[in-house]
């Protein structure tokens, strides 16, 4: 499993002097990008292919407070992928210095062609690298319907 370490800084805190929710999201995002670099998908590679990741949703679950001057490690795990690699879901678990799971972030997203501004499959070479990624025990093949599980049409609001 891929892990990235972060020191909790003053500007990562909220008014209650513990790790702010926006910091959890930032750490999760940084971990995702570090993982992409780790498997050889750099900004340069993504630019060359004119693709970029987009986030559909992120959900945070908190289990234990994280305080100033602590260090946490954030995991990267693949929780789902469409057969062509267009859609993906990742899980990030946050661990304190004692190895306790203090929070969890679940996110779903897709790859977008930056020229057409439309969703696009991941190039095969990139997709092959993701196939080797550590997967959660709940890993599943995603469809477009999975990305709409929280969506509501205007008719649902009447």
N, C-alpha and C positions, 0 to 999 in steps of 0.2 A: 504494500500500500504506500502511496506517495504522501509524504508529510512535509509541511512548510512551517517553520517556527516564527513567531512574532513576539516581541517584547511589548507589553502594554505601556503606552506613552500617555502623557497628560492629556493630549488632544484627542485621545481615543475614548475618553470618559464622558459620561453624561452628568446631569445635575446631581445624581445620586452617588457620584464618585465610583461607579463601576462601569465596566465596558458597555459602551453605547450600542444600541441595535444597529446603527449605521456602520459602526466599526466591524461588527460581525460580517455584515454584507461585503464590506471592503476587503476584509481578510479572505473571505470565500472567493471573491473575484481575483484577488492577487494570487491565491493558491491555484485557481484554474489556469491563469496565464502562466504561472511558473511550471505547471504540469505540461502545458502545451510546449513550452520551451524545452522541457525535459525530454519530450519525445520527438523533438526536432521540428516542431511547428512554430517557427519564430514569426515575429511581426513581418519580417522580410518575406517569408514564405506565404503568409496570408495576403500580403500586399500584391505579390506576384500573381497569385490566383484570383485576386480581387474578391476575396470573401472575408467575412467577419462573423463572429458569434453574436447572437442576440438573445436576450433573456425574455421569456414569456412570463415567468413567475418565479418567486422565491418565497419560501416559508421558513421561518426561524422557530426553533423550539429551545427553550432555556431550561437548564436543569440545576445549575449552580452558578453563583455569582463569580465574576472575574474582576479582580481588584487591581489598583495601580501597582506597578513594579513586578507584576507576575509575568510569566512567560507561558504562552499557549502554543500548541501545535495543531495545525488544521490539516485534515485528510482530504484526499481527492479520490472518489470512487465513482465508477460508471454504473448508474442505476437503470439505464435504458438507452436504446438507440433504435432508430428506424432501420429497416433493411438496407436502405441506400445511404444512411448516415445524415439525412437532412435534419432529423430531430434527435435530441439527446436529453437525458436527465442525469444530473450529477448529485451526489450526496457529499457533504462536508461535515465531518464530526470534529468538534473542538475539544482538545484534551488539555488539562492543566498539568502542572509540573509533577503531580502525583499520578498522572495517567488516568485521572477521572474524566469521563465524558461530561463536559459542562454545558454543551449546546450542540445543536444539529441544524444544518441548513440543507433544505431540499430545493433544487432548482430545475427548471425545464427551459429549454431553448432550442434554437435552430441555427443553421448557417444561412447567411444572406449573401447573395451576389451584390457587391457594392456598386456595380455598374447598372444593373437592371432594377435593383432595389427589391428583388423577389427572393423567396426562399430557394435554396439550391442544395443538391446533394453534395456531400463532402467528396472531393477528388479521391479516386480509389487508393492512391498511395497514402493519403492522410487517413482514410477510413481504415486501411490495414493496420496502421499504428494504433488506432483506437481499439481495434479488435483484441489487441494484446493488453489493454488496460485492465487493471484490477477491477472486477465487477462485484457489486453487492450480492448478497444471497437472494435479494428480491429482483434482480435484473430481469427486464422484459424487453421484448421487441415492441417498439412504439409505432403507433399509427397517428395520422392527423387527428383522429377523434380523441386521442389521449391528450392532445394539447388544448382541447376545448372543454375539458371536464369541469372547469369552473365558470365557463361562459354562460351568459344568459341573453336570450333574445329580448327585444322590446316587448314582445307579446307575453313573456314570462312576468313582466313587471306590472301588468294590468290586473 
